[in-house]
Amino acid sequence: MTDLPSPRQFAQIRHGYDPDPRRSLSLKADAYTDNAWFEADRQAILAKHWQWVCHVEKLRTPGDYVTAGIAGQPIVITRAGDGLLRAFYNVCKHRAHMLLTGAGNTSRIMCPYHAWVYRLSGELVRAPETDALEDFDTNDICLDQVKVTEFAGFVFVNLDPDAAPLQEVAGNLETEIRHWAPDIENLTFARRLTYDIKSNWKNVVDNFLECYHCPTAHKDFCDLVDMDTYKVTTYGIYSSHMAEAGTGANSAYDVSNATVRTHAVWWLWPTTCLMRYPGRSSMIVLNVVPVGPDRTLETYDFYLETPDPDPMEVDAMRYIDEVLQPEDIGLVESVQRGMSTPAFQQGRIVHDPEGSGKSEHAVHHFHGLVLDAYGTAAP
């Protein structure tokens, strides 16, 4: 395991950041390039805060299960016969073999190594060839639980046993999402796009949180939405990004027949991005998965009214996959390379007090949350 940054590094990492975005520099480049800071990310951020897993449709029925990797740890979420949602480390208590893979429906959890069997509620019920053991009782053994919750139609987990409920720390986010997407729990999975990016995860989030770069890098997008209506608002652990669909022709995809005409986007600390593009009712979940100091995985999951996208949605997916994502990936990979040179340490935050999309106040908000998390991990 990589050592955490030194006490001196923790003391220095806040240098240049000011709570007022009009006076603030960005997060230091070391936080994006140093292995020690990636370890701080994993321990102080990813393992301590709520992480998106899936839509509730994957876990509606008793027996449903989903596996996931959270902060490098294997997790399984189950819906037991009592209807309760539970999450566990996906590790057998006998010899640490992984228990389940993928997703599906089952009546029990059986380890594929030595056939130890657990209930979906985590209790061990059978361990073959253990009758002669002394001081061994299956009733004493249970899988280690992890916090899990349903939130705005999705399932989230948190590895921190002392974590506050997501509904409590997220303020009005769920109410806001359900206002704009009242049918969110009835949407269904249609398609996943995946990307492997040579950049730190915080660069990916930084780029997502501002549209200051849009007129230069995303000319199609600037016609898809009305940039004059683009507003970004920050809250405790999330930010909302709202714009109306453009009224003229655009080169991204045709929205002339769109029933949803508000581009509504929410970022939830630390790695979940929910997006509602103009079109039919839908929700896109961008899940940012940190892998290393200079590598990030992204998944784009599309939840639609029907499993099969309509022609407008097919065109929107094409635009995201073939135009928008290559543009953004090229940007953040270039930034990562630049941050790895001696030519860059910090840059100035650009702030518009009116809260327009062409402002970096949401980036500044994110950097404040990162630094607060580092403060909790400091030796």
Helices and strands as residue ranges (DSSP letters): H 7-12, H 30-33, H 35-40, I 41-46, E 51-55, G 56-59, E 64-70, E 73-79, E 85-89, E 103-105, E 109-110, E 117-118, E 124-126, G 138-140, E 145-151, E 154-158, H 166-169, H 173-180, G 184-186, E 188-197, H 201-208, H 214-217, H 221-224, G 227-229, E 231-234, E 238-244, E 262-268, E 272-276, E 282-292, E 295-304, H 311-319, I 320-324, H 325-339, H 361-377
